[in-house]
């Protein structure tokens, strides 16, 4: 919580400084593709570095256990150290997947979305300026009321406010991306990848099988099961007390249940994620079509208002609906990409390139 508050405070300070430093020199522009961003993040990200140190520590402990085993044989101690080292390896790889598929990619897309939203709001401001001029012209001819002019002025002010908010969101999104990449927060970055949707060519059954094979939790549970079996086998002798044997048997049953639970819950999770992804993918062309409809509706409204067939309120509402439709389409595209990355991580990692079908919006 303290880290989040501190990062938020830094963002506010830097935005404020940028607003009041009109003579400040611009930082050099750095161009980044998504692939380059992932490479930089994997090298610089502090959370991943911490996981790497933990991995090195577990490896050292494993080496230490192997040396100790030469002096005093203890199969359980050695196996436990080996298992902990393997878990640390798996955790490190899982952290890398999380960073690649969500931490970096989501923030990269967030910047692209924010850039597009700024453009949408700029167009909205220009359209509202045009509407205000149309209403003023009609007012000068006595065909519009003073209230119509005031309403058009308010709509323009609101559009300018929305543009300012979109620009602030873009500033934060860029700094948030820089933060996860381990770059200076105020570094100017130009993203070179396009904001598009690549649908996945994979069915539900394949998805479930990939998850059961690759999911970190299942691999860990299977390792725990093997270790529990080993512990029990080593205690199946006349020198081990019955209470110790009983504890080992209970532990074995416990890890069996955990694995069984994962084998049931993960297919349910994948099914939910898969179906949700397909709905979000289907929503992208729908919202795109709605934008086309609202653009035509706004064009007609301008013509009708000039001819006196509709009121100023109808015209201004038509423009607001067009802007909202564009924002909805943008959010739908972003949400589909986000759901796709979450789904890929849920099945245990990246898909083959042949399983992605590009669908770039025009």
C-alpha positions as CSV (number, residue, x, y, z in Angstrom):
1,X,0.0,0.0,0.0
2,X,2.8,2.4,0.9
3,X,4.6,1.6,-2.4
4,X,1.3,2.4,-4.3
5,X,0.8,5.7,-2.5
6,X,4.5,6.6,-3.1
7,X,4.3,5.9,-6.8
8,X,1.0,7.8,-7.0
9,X,2.6,10.8,-5.3
10,X,5.6,10.7,-7.7
11,X,3.2,10.7,-10.6
12,X,1.3,13.7,-9.3
13,X,4.5,15.7,-8.7
14,X,5.9,14.9,-12.2
15,X,2.6,15.8,-13.9
16,X,2.4,19.1,-12.0
17,X,6.0,20.0,-12.9
18,X,5.3,19.2,-16.5
19,X,2.3,21.6,-16.5
20,X,4.3,24.5,-15.1
21,X,7.6,24.1,-16.9
22,X,6.8,25.4,-20.4
23,X,10.5,26.1,-21.0
24,X,11.7,22.7,-20.0
25,X,13.4,20.7,-22.7
26,X,11.7,17.5,-23.9
27,X,13.3,14.2,-23.1
28,X,14.7,12.2,-26.0
29,X,12.0,10.0,-27.7
30,X,12.5,6.2,-27.3
31,X,10.8,4.0,-29.8
32,X,9.5,0.6,-28.4
33,X,7.8,-2.4,-29.9
34,X,5.9,-4.8,-27.6
35,X,8.7,-7.3,-28.1
36,X,11.4,-4.8,-27.2
37,X,9.4,-3.7,-24.2
38,X,9.1,-7.3,-22.9
39,X,12.9,-7.7,-23.3
40,X,13.6,-4.5,-21.4
41,X,11.2,-5.4,-18.7
42,X,12.6,-8.9,-18.2
43,X,16.0,-7.4,-17.8
44,X,15.1,-4.4,-15.5
45,X,12.0,-5.3,-13.6
46,X,12.6,-5.2,-9.8
47,X,10.1,-7.9,-8.9
48,X,11.7,-10.3,-11.3
49,X,15.1,-9.5,-9.9
50,X,13.9,-10.4,-6.5
51,X,12.5,-13.7,-7.8
52,X,15.9,-14.4,-9.4
53,X,17.7,-13.8,-6.1
54,X,15.3,-16.2,-4.4
55,X,16.0,-18.8,-7.1
56,X,19.8,-18.4,-6.5
57,X,19.3,-18.8,-2.8
58,X,17.3,-22.1,-3.2
59,X,20.0,-23.3,-5.6
60,X,22.7,-22.6,-3.0
61,X,20.7,-24.4,-0.4
62,X,20.3,-27.4,-2.7
63,X,24.1,-27.4,-3.3
64,X,24.6,-27.2,0.4
65,X,22.2,-30.1,1.0
66,X,24.1,-32.3,-1.5
67,X,27.4,-31.6,0.3
68,X,25.8,-32.4,3.7
69,X,24.4,-35.6,2.3
70,X,27.9,-36.8,1.5
71,X,28.8,-36.4,5.2
72,X,25.5,-37.6,6.7
73,X,23.0,-39.3,4.4
74,X,19.5,-38.0,4.5
75,X,17.4,-38.7,1.5
76,X,14.4,-36.7,2.8
77,X,16.6,-33.6,3.5
78,X,18.2,-33.8,0.1
79,X,14.9,-34.4,-1.7
80,X,13.3,-31.5,0.1
81,X,16.1,-29.1,-0.9
82,X,15.8,-30.4,-4.5
83,X,12.0,-29.9,-4.4
84,X,12.4,-26.3,-3.0
85,X,14.9,-25.5,-5.7
86,X,12.5,-26.8,-8.4
87,X,9.7,-24.8,-6.9
88,X,11.8,-21.7,-7.0
89,X,12.6,-22.4,-10.7
90,X,8.9,-22.8,-11.4
91,X,8.0,-19.6,-9.5
92,X,10.6,-17.7,-11.4
93,X,9.2,-18.9,-14.7
94,X,5.7,-18.1,-13.6
95,X,6.8,-14.6,-12.6
96,X,8.3,-14.1,-16.1
97,X,5.0,-15.3,-17.7
98,X,3.0,-12.9,-15.5
99,X,5.3,-10.0,-16.4
100,X,5.3,-10.8,-20.1
101,X,1.6,-11.5,-20.6
102,X,0.1,-9.1,-18.1
103,X,2.5,-6.7,-16.4
104,X,4.1,-5.4,-19.5
105,X,1.7,-6.2,-22.3
106,X,-1.4,-4.8,-20.4
107,X,0.4,-1.6,-19.8
108,X,1.7,-1.4,-23.4
109,X,-1.9,-1.8,-24.6
110,X,-3.1,0.8,-21.9
111,X,-0.8,3.4,-23.5
112,X,-2.1,2.6,-27.0
113,X,-5.7,2.8,-25.8
114,X,-5.0,6.1,-24.0
115,X,-3.4,7.5,-27.1
116,X,-6.4,6.6,-29.2
117,X,-8.8,8.0,-26.7
118,X,-6.9,11.4,-26.8
119,X,-7.5,11.4,-30.6
120,X,-11.2,10.6,-30.1
121,X,-11.6,13.5,-27.6
122,X,-9.7,15.9,-29.9
123,X,-12.1,15.1,-32.7
124,X,-15.0,15.5,-30.2
125,X,-13.7,19.0,-29.3
126,X,-13.5,20.0,-33.0
127,X,-17.0,18.7,-33.7
128,X,-18.4,20.6,-30.7
129,X,-16.7,23.8,-32.0
130,X,-18.3,23.2,-35.3
131,X,-21.7,22.6,-33.7
132,X,-21.3,25.8,-31.7
133,X,-20.7,27.8,-34.9
134,X,-23.7,26.2,-36.6
135,X,-25.9,27.1,-33.6
136,X,-24.5,30.7,-33.4
137,X,-25.2,31.2,-37.1
138,X,-28.8,30.0,-36.7
139,X,-29.1,32.3,-33.6
140,X,-28.0,35.3,-35.6
141,X,-30.8,34.5,-38.1
142,X,-33.3,34.1,-35.3
143,X,-33.7,30.4,-35.9
144,X,-32.1,29.3,-32.6
145,X,-32.6,30.4,-29.0
146,X,-30.0,31.8,-26.5
147,X,-30.5,28.6,-24.6
148,X,-29.4,26.6,-27.6
149,X,-26.2,28.6,-27.8
150,X,-25.6,28.1,-24.1
151,X,-26.1,24.4,-24.4
152,X,-23.6,24.2,-27.3
153,X,-21.1,26.1,-25.2
154,X,-21.5,23.8,-22.3
155,X,-21.1,20.8,-24.5
156,X,-17.8,22.3,-25.9
157,X,-16.6,22.9,-22.3
158,X,-17.3,19.4,-21.4
159,X,-15.5,18.0,-24.4
160,X,-12.5,20.1,-23.6
161,X,-12.6,18.8,-20.0
162,X,-12.8,15.2,-21.3
163,X,-9.8,15.9,-23.6
164,X,-7.8,17.2,-20.6
165,X,-8.7,14.1,-18.6
166,X,-7.7,11.8,-21.5
167,X,-4.3,13.6,-21.8
168,X,-3.7,13.2,-18.1
169,X,-4.6,9.5,-18.3
170,X,-2.2,9.1,-21.2
171,X,0.6,10.8,-19.1
172,X,0.0,8.3,-16.3
173,X,-0.2,5.3,-18.6
174,X,3.1,6.1,-20.1
175,X,4.8,6.6,-16.7
176,X,3.2,3.3,-15.5
177,X,4.7,1.5,-18.5
178,X,8.1,3.1,-17.8
179,X,7.9,2.0,-14.2
180,X,7.3,-1.7,-15.0
181,X,10.0,-1.6,-17.6
182,X,12.5,-0.1,-15.1
183,X,12.9,3.0,-17.2
184,X,12.9,6.7,-16.0
185,X,9.3,7.7,-15.3
186,X,9.6,10.9,-17.4
187,X,11.3,9.2,-20.4
188,X,9.4,10.0,-23.6
189,X,8.4,6.7,-25.4
190,X,6.8,6.1,-28.8
191,X,5.1,2.8,-29.2
192,X,5.5,1.2,-32.6
193,X,3.1,-1.7,-32.5
194,X,-0.5,-1.2,-33.5
195,X,-3.6,-1.7,-31.4
196,X,-5.3,-4.6,-33.0
197,X,-7.1,-7.9,-32.1
198,X,-5.6,-11.3,-32.9
199,X,-8.2,-14.0,-32.3
200,X,-7.0,-17.4,-31.0
201,X,-7.4,-20.5,-33.1
202,X,-7.9,-23.0,-30.3
203,X,-10.9,-24.9,-29.0
204,X,-12.0,-25.5,-25.4
205,X,-10.8,-29.1,-25.2
206,X,-7.3,-28.1,-26.4
207,X,-7.3,-25.2,-23.9
208,X,-8.1,-27.5,-21.0
209,X,-5.5,-30.1,-21.9
210,X,-2.8,-27.4,-22.2
211,X,-3.7,-26.0,-18.8
212,X,-3.7,-29.5,-17.1
213,X,-0.2,-30.0,-18.6
214,X,1.4,-26.6,-18.1
215,X,-0.3,-24.9,-15.1
216,X,2.2,-24.1,-12.3
217,X,-0.1,-25.2,-9.5
218,X,-0.6,-28.7,-11.0
219,X,3.2,-29.2,-11.5
220,X,3.8,-28.1,-8.0
221,X,1.1,-30.4,-6.6
222,X,2.5,-33.3,-8.6
223,X,5.9,-32.7,-7.1
224,X,4.4,-32.5,-3.6
225,X,2.7,-35.8,-4.2
226,X,6.0,-37.5,-5.2
227,X,7.7,-36.1,-2.1
228,X,4.9,-37.3,0.1
229,X,5.1,-40.8,-1.4
230,X,8.9,-40.8,-0.8
231,X,8.5,-39.7,2.9
232,X,5.9,-42.5,3.5
233,X,8.0,-45.2,1.8
234,X,11.0,-44.2,4.0
235,X,8.9,-44.5,7.1
236,X,7.4,-47.9,6.3
237,X,9.8,-49.8,8.5
238,X,9.9,-51.3,12.0
239,X,12.0,-48.4,13.4
240,X,9.5,-45.6,12.7
241,X,6.8,-45.1,15.3
242,X,3.1,-45.7,14.3
243,X,2.3,-42.0,14.9
244,X,4.9,-40.9,12.4
245,X,3.6,-43.4,9.9
246,X,0.1,-42.1,10.4
247,X,1.2,-38.5,9.9
248,X,2.9,-39.4,6.7
249,X,-0.1,-41.2,5.4
250,X,-2.4,-38.3,6.3
251,X,0.0,-35.9,4.5
252,X,-0.1,-38.1,1.4
253,X,-3.9,-38.2,1.3
254,X,-3.9,-34.4,1.8
255,X,-1.7,-33.7,-1.2
256,X,-3.7,-36.2,-3.3
257,X,-6.9,-34.3,-2.5
258,X,-5.2,-31.0,-3.4
259,X,-4.2,-32.4,-6.8
260,X,-7.6,-33.8,-7.4
261,X,-9.2,-30.5,-6.5
262,X,-6.9,-28.7,-9.0
263,X,-7.7,-31.2,-11.7
264,X,-11.4,-30.3,-11.2
265,X,-11.2,-26.5,-10.6
266,X,-8.8,-25.6,-13.4
267,X,-11.0,-27.0,-16.3
268,X,-13.9,-24.9,-14.8
269,X,-11.7,-21.9,-14.7
270,X,-10.5,-22.4,-18.3
271,X,-14.1,-22.9,-19.5
272,X,-15.2,-19.7,-17.9
273,X,-12.2,-17.8,-19.3
274,X,-12.6,-19.3,-22.8
275,X,-16.3,-18.4,-23.1
276,X,-15.7,-14.9,-21.7
277,X,-13.0,-14.4,-24.3
278,X,-15.2,-15.5,-27.1
279,X,-17.9,-13.0,-26.0
280,X,-15.4,-10.2,-25.8
281,X,-13.9,-11.0,-29.2
282,X,-17.4,-11.1,-30.8
283,X,-18.2,-7.7,-29.2
284,X,-15.4,-5.9,-31.1
285,X,-17.0,-5.9,-34.6
286,X,-20.3,-5.1,-33.1
287,X,-19.1,-1.9,-31.4
288,X,-17.2,-1.1,-34.6
289,X,-20.4,-1.3,-36.6
290,X,-22.1,0.9,-34.0
291,X,-19.5,3.6,-34.6
292,X,-20.3,3.5,-38.3
293,X,-24.0,3.9,-37.6
294,X,-23.5,6.8,-35.2
295,X,-21.2,8.6,-37.7
296,X,-23.9,8.4,-40.3
297,X,-26.5,9.4,-37.8
298,X,-24.4,12.5,-36.8
299,X,-23.9,13.5,-40.4
300,X,-27.7,13.3,-41.0
301,X,-28.4,15.3,-37.8
302,X,-26.1,18.1,-39.0
303,X,-28.0,18.3,-42.3
304,X,-31.4,18.1,-40.6
305,X,-30.5,20.8,-38.0
306,X,-29.4,23.2,-40.7
307,X,-32.7,22.5,-42.6
308,X,-34.7,23.1,-39.4
309,X,-36.0,19.6,-39.0
310,X,-34.5,18.8,-35.6
311,X,-33.6,20.9,-32.5
312,X,-30.1,21.9,-31.3
313,X,-30.5,19.4,-28.5
314,X,-31.0,16.6,-31.0
315,X,-27.8,17.6,-32.9
316,X,-25.7,17.9,-29.8
317,X,-27.0,14.6,-28.5
318,X,-26.1,12.9,-31.8
319,X,-22.5,14.1,-31.4
320,X,-22.2,12.9,-27.8
321,X,-23.5,9.5,-28.9
322,X,-20.9,9.3,-31.7
323,X,-18.1,10.0,-29.2
324,X,-19.4,7.5,-26.8
325,X,-19.7,4.9,-29.5
326,X,-16.0,5.4,-30.4
327,X,-15.0,5.1,-26.8
328,X,-17.1,1.9,-26.4
329,X,-15.4,0.4,-29.5
330,X,-12.0,1.3,-28.1
331,X,-12.8,-0.2,-24.7
332,X,-14.1,-3.4,-26.4
333,X,-10.9,-3.8,-28.3
334,X,-8.8,-3.3,-25.2
335,X,-11.0,-5.6,-23.1
336,X,-10.7,-8.4,-25.7
337,X,-6.9,-8.1,-25.8
338,X,-6.8,-8.1,-22.0
339,X,-9.1,-11.2,-21.8
340,X,-6.9,-12.9,-24.4
341,X,-3.7,-12.4,-22.4
342,X,-5.4,-13.6,-19.2
343,X,-6.7,-16.7,-21.0
344,X,-3.2,-17.5,-22.4
345,X,-1.7,-17.2,-18.9
346,X,-4.6,-19.3,-17.5
347,X,-3.6,-22.2,-19.8
348,X,0.0,-22.0,-18.7
349,X,1.8,-19.9,-21.2
350,X,2.2,-18.4,-24.6
351,X,0.5,-20.0,-27.6
352,X,2.1,-21.0,-30.9
353,X,2.1,-18.2,-33.5
354,X,0.0,-20.4,-35.8
355,X,-2.8,-20.3,-33.2
356,X,-3.2,-16.5,-33.5
357,X,-5.3,-15.0,-36.3
358,X,-4.7,-11.3,-36.9
359,X,-7.8,-9.1,-37.2
360,X,-6.7,-5.5,-37.4
361,X,-9.6,-2.9,-37.3
362,X,-9.6,-0.4,-40.1
